[in-house]
Amino acid sequence: MEVNEKGQMILLFAAAVVVIILSISYVYAQNVIAGIESSRTMLAFPKEEIRNLCELASSSSTSTDEVVRQVRILCAKNGWVCNYNYPYRVEFKNLEVEYDAQDCRR
């Protein structure tokens, strides 16, 4: 009596193909999630606010305590942490971005 093993080989190859397809779809899903997160972070990056802080730091010859206090209050109302110091140093932090410029002139 002869044993027919063709059916077993078909099932084995089908299982291998399923495993390969599942692993590729998992990698693809991770890439999509990473792309969504990075694009959301890029859209949320506050470049205009940082430019304004750099202008403020570079335009004032000395950093007065009253101006620094007002900037901190305005930033805190938006949930940010903003600091600037003379000469040309700006620090900006929110939930998604942490930016520290040692020299804003660049």
C-alpha positions as CSV (number, residue, x, y, z in Angstrom):
1,M,0.0,0.0,0.0
2,E,1.4,3.3,-1.1
3,V,1.2,6.5,1.0
4,N,0.3,9.7,-0.9
5,E,2.2,12.6,0.7
6,K,1.2,15.3,-1.8
7,G,-1.6,16.6,0.4
8,Q,0.8,17.0,3.4
9,M,3.3,19.0,1.3
10,I,0.5,21.3,0.1
11,L,-0.6,22.0,3.6
12,L,3.0,22.6,4.8
13,F,3.7,25.1,2.0
14,A,0.4,26.8,2.6
15,A,1.2,27.2,6.3
16,A,4.6,28.6,5.4
17,V,3.0,31.1,3.0
18,V,0.5,32.2,5.7
19,V,3.3,32.8,8.2
20,I,5.2,34.9,5.7
21,I,2.2,36.9,4.8
22,L,1.3,37.5,8.4
23,S,4.9,38.7,9.2
24,I,4.9,41.1,6.3
25,S,1.6,42.5,7.2
26,Y,2.8,43.0,10.8
27,V,5.8,44.9,9.6
28,Y,3.7,47.0,7.2
29,A,1.3,47.9,10.1
30,Q,4.2,49.0,12.3
31,N,5.5,51.2,9.5
32,V,2.1,52.9,9.1
33,I,1.9,53.6,12.8
34,A,5.4,55.0,12.9
35,G,4.6,57.2,9.9
36,I,1.4,58.5,11.5
37,E,3.2,59.4,14.7
38,S,6.2,61.1,13.0
39,S,3.9,63.2,10.8
40,R,1.8,64.2,13.7
41,T,4.9,65.3,15.6
42,M,6.1,67.3,12.5
43,L,2.8,69.1,12.3
44,A,2.9,69.9,16.0
45,F,6.4,71.3,15.9
46,P,6.1,74.9,17.0
47,K,8.6,76.5,14.7
48,E,7.0,79.9,14.7
49,E,7.0,80.1,18.5
50,I,10.6,79.1,18.6
51,R,11.5,81.8,16.0
52,N,9.6,84.4,18.1
53,L,11.6,83.4,21.2
54,C,14.9,83.6,19.2
55,E,14.0,87.0,17.9
56,L,13.1,88.1,21.4
57,A,16.4,86.7,22.8
58,S,18.5,88.3,20.0
59,S,16.8,91.7,19.9
60,S,17.1,92.5,23.6
61,S,20.5,93.3,24.8
62,T,19.7,92.2,28.3
63,S,17.1,89.8,29.5
64,T,14.9,91.6,31.9
65,D,13.1,89.7,34.6
66,E,9.7,91.1,33.8
67,V,9.8,90.1,30.1
68,V,11.0,86.6,31.0
69,R,8.2,86.3,33.5
70,Q,5.6,87.4,30.9
71,V,6.9,85.0,28.3
72,R,6.8,82.1,30.9
73,I,3.2,83.0,31.8
74,L,2.1,83.1,28.1
75,C,3.8,79.8,27.4
76,A,2.3,78.2,30.5
77,K,-1.2,79.1,29.4
78,N,-0.6,76.9,26.3
79,G,1.0,74.1,28.3
80,W,4.5,74.9,27.2
81,V,7.7,75.6,29.1
82,C,9.6,78.5,27.5
83,N,12.9,80.1,28.6
84,Y,15.2,82.4,26.9
85,N,18.4,83.9,28.1
86,Y,20.9,86.4,26.7
87,P,22.9,85.7,24.6
88,Y,20.8,83.8,22.1
89,R,19.8,80.7,24.1
90,V,16.2,79.4,23.8
91,E,14.6,76.4,25.5
92,F,11.1,75.2,24.5
93,K,9.3,72.2,25.8
94,N,5.8,70.8,25.4
95,L,4.3,67.3,25.4
96,E,5.7,66.3,22.0
97,V,8.7,68.6,21.5
98,E,11.8,69.3,23.5
99,Y,14.0,72.0,21.8
100,D,17.1,73.6,23.3
101,A,19.0,76.1,21.0
102,Q,22.3,77.1,22.4
103,D,22.7,79.8,19.7
104,C,19.7,81.1,17.9
105,R,21.7,83.0,15.3
106,R,22.3,79.9,13.3
